[in-house]
């Protein structure tokens, strides 16, 4: 089993910045893709950004140029820096990590989510 603990959410004014972090622990042999998703009020969960094991990143059109994803493979951590925030970025942000266990099984895990509220 793998546990993901997210932190960094909160209330921020439009135009501000915030950094979210997600730390993985448990039965970890190696980590493949690390992602951040969000679910805005009344909307389906959507992919915000992804970082592959080699460091290649992709991000959604709505956040491109404003959000940056990074990873620390020593600390098994993925971070998301949110800049130039807009009220429509208000959402619960979830990390999702693909883990190859020490015994070789591979599956993805979800964090519990952290709420980001952007005031106008």
C-alpha beads as a LAMMPS data file, in Angstrom:
LAMMPS data file: protein, C-alpha beads

120 atoms
119 bonds

1 atom types
1 bond types

-500.0 500.0 xlo xhi
-500.0 500.0 ylo yhi
-500.0 500.0 zlo zhi

Masses

1 110.0

Atoms # bond

1 1 1 0.000 0.000 0.000
2 1 1 1.007 3.585 -0.645
3 1 1 -0.210 6.661 1.160
4 1 1 -0.338 10.128 -0.389
5 1 1 -0.484 13.208 1.813
6 1 1 -1.277 16.531 0.177
7 1 1 -0.696 19.954 1.670
8 1 1 -0.654 23.592 0.696
9 1 1 -4.265 24.350 -0.127
10 1 1 -6.068 27.377 1.205
11 1 1 -7.656 30.710 0.435
12 1 1 -5.847 33.102 -1.897
13 1 1 -6.794 36.256 -3.748
14 1 1 -7.061 36.345 -7.513
15 1 1 -3.657 36.973 -9.039
16 1 1 -1.902 35.278 -6.157
17 1 1 0.163 32.122 -5.946
18 1 1 0.126 28.883 -4.018
19 1 1 2.217 25.725 -3.951
20 1 1 0.694 22.320 -3.365
21 1 1 2.759 19.322 -2.324
22 1 1 2.054 15.609 -2.254
23 1 1 4.299 13.143 -0.454
24 1 1 4.128 9.431 -1.159
25 1 1 5.122 6.792 1.373
26 1 1 4.782 3.049 1.790
27 1 1 5.493 0.144 -0.522
28 1 1 7.393 2.088 -3.187
29 1 1 9.883 0.520 -5.528
30 1 1 9.789 3.311 -8.048
31 1 1 7.380 6.006 -9.135
32 1 1 6.313 6.475 -12.726
33 1 1 3.961 9.334 -13.647
34 1 1 2.923 11.874 -11.023
35 1 1 -0.117 14.025 -11.714
36 1 1 -2.356 16.682 -10.302
37 1 1 -6.070 16.666 -11.019
38 1 1 -8.751 19.064 -9.877
39 1 1 -12.484 19.002 -9.469
40 1 1 -14.181 22.362 -9.685
41 1 1 -17.665 22.842 -8.210
42 1 1 -20.240 21.129 -10.390
43 1 1 -17.600 19.829 -12.800
44 1 1 -15.941 16.501 -13.478
45 1 1 -12.421 15.824 -12.287
46 1 1 -9.878 16.998 -14.846
47 1 1 -6.165 16.561 -15.369
48 1 1 -4.215 19.681 -14.482
49 1 1 -0.628 18.598 -15.046
50 1 1 1.507 15.500 -15.330
51 1 1 5.214 14.840 -14.930
52 1 1 6.753 11.643 -16.236
53 1 1 9.533 9.726 -14.553
54 1 1 12.032 11.326 -16.917
55 1 1 10.794 14.815 -16.082
56 1 1 8.732 15.559 -19.180
57 1 1 5.694 17.628 -18.256
58 1 1 2.310 18.248 -19.786
59 1 1 -0.441 20.564 -18.590
60 1 1 -4.010 21.394 -19.433
61 1 1 -4.824 24.302 -21.700
62 1 1 -6.602 26.199 -18.922
63 1 1 -3.492 26.325 -16.745
64 1 1 -0.669 26.321 -19.266
65 1 1 1.810 29.059 -18.481
66 1 1 0.345 29.632 -15.004
67 1 1 0.838 26.315 -13.207
68 1 1 4.089 24.372 -12.966
69 1 1 4.526 20.780 -11.853
70 1 1 7.753 19.390 -10.422
71 1 1 8.911 16.259 -8.650
72 1 1 11.560 15.262 -6.146
73 1 1 12.383 11.588 -6.565
74 1 1 14.514 11.505 -3.432
75 1 1 11.593 12.625 -1.281
76 1 1 8.898 10.929 -3.427
77 1 1 7.158 14.263 -3.712
78 1 1 5.266 16.022 -6.462
79 1 1 4.512 19.732 -6.258
80 1 1 2.260 22.069 -8.168
81 1 1 2.935 25.797 -8.169
82 1 1 -0.167 27.757 -9.029
83 1 1 0.401 31.321 -10.216
84 1 1 -1.798 34.124 -11.481
85 1 1 -4.740 32.377 -9.904
86 1 1 -8.263 33.050 -11.091
87 1 1 -11.562 32.480 -9.282
88 1 1 -12.290 29.685 -11.758
89 1 1 -9.255 27.814 -10.421
90 1 1 -11.213 27.203 -7.229
91 1 1 -11.314 23.441 -6.828
92 1 1 -10.267 20.449 -4.818
93 1 1 -6.846 19.435 -6.101
94 1 1 -5.838 15.772 -6.025
95 1 1 -2.500 14.160 -6.610
96 1 1 -2.328 10.871 -8.471
97 1 1 0.814 8.774 -8.514
98 1 1 1.673 5.614 -10.436
99 1 1 3.781 3.385 -8.199
100 1 1 5.682 0.234 -8.939
101 1 1 5.765 -1.708 -5.693
102 1 1 8.860 -3.361 -4.324
103 1 1 7.440 -6.729 -5.355
104 1 1 6.730 -5.398 -8.858
105 1 1 2.981 -4.656 -8.964
106 1 1 2.094 -1.324 -10.540
107 1 1 -0.994 0.734 -9.791
108 1 1 -2.014 4.301 -9.222
109 1 1 -3.013 5.957 -5.985
110 1 1 -5.041 9.050 -5.164
111 1 1 -4.615 11.584 -2.425
112 1 1 -7.584 12.777 -0.390
113 1 1 -7.523 16.201 -2.003
114 1 1 -6.731 19.716 -0.869
115 1 1 -9.069 22.650 -1.358
116 1 1 -7.914 25.780 -3.146
117 1 1 -10.264 28.753 -2.998
118 1 1 -9.531 31.831 -5.084
119 1 1 -11.399 34.973 -4.123
120 1 1 -12.120 37.753 -6.602

Bonds

1 1 1 2
2 1 2 3
3 1 3 4
4 1 4 5
5 1 5 6
6 1 6 7
7 1 7 8
8 1 8 9
9 1 9 10
10 1 10 11
11 1 11 12
12 1 12 13
13 1 13 14
14 1 14 15
15 1 15 16
16 1 16 17
17 1 17 18
18 1 18 19
19 1 19 20
20 1 20 21
21 1 21 22
22 1 22 23
23 1 23 24
24 1 24 25
25 1 25 26
26 1 26 27
27 1 27 28
28 1 28 29
29 1 29 30
30 1 30 31
31 1 31 32
32 1 32 33
33 1 33 34
34 1 34 35
35 1 35 36
36 1 36 37
37 1 37 38
38 1 38 39
39 1 39 40
40 1 40 41
41 1 41 42
42 1 42 43
43 1 43 44
44 1 44 45
45 1 45 46
46 1 46 47
47 1 47 48
48 1 48 49
49 1 49 50
50 1 50 51
51 1 51 52
52 1 52 53
53 1 53 54
54 1 54 55
55 1 55 56
56 1 56 57
57 1 57 58
58 1 58 59
59 1 59 60
60 1 60 61
61 1 61 62
62 1 62 63
63 1 63 64
64 1 64 65
65 1 65 66
66 1 66 67
67 1 67 68
68 1 68 69
69 1 69 70
70 1 70 71
71 1 71 72
72 1 72 73
73 1 73 74
74 1 74 75
75 1 75 76
76 1 76 77
77 1 77 78
78 1 78 79
79 1 79 80
80 1 80 81
81 1 81 82
82 1 82 83
83 1 83 84
84 1 84 85
85 1 85 86
86 1 86 87
87 1 87 88
88 1 88 89
89 1 89 90
90 1 90 91
91 1 91 92
92 1 92 93
93 1 93 94
94 1 94 95
95 1 95 96
96 1 96 97
97 1 97 98
98 1 98 99
99 1 99 100
100 1 100 101
101 1 101 102
102 1 102 103
103 1 103 104
104 1 104 105
105 1 105 106
106 1 106 107
107 1 107 108
108 1 108 109
109 1 109 110
110 1 110 111
111 1 111 112
112 1 112 113
113 1 113 114
114 1 114 115
115 1 115 116
116 1 116 117
117 1 117 118
118 1 118 119
119 1 119 120
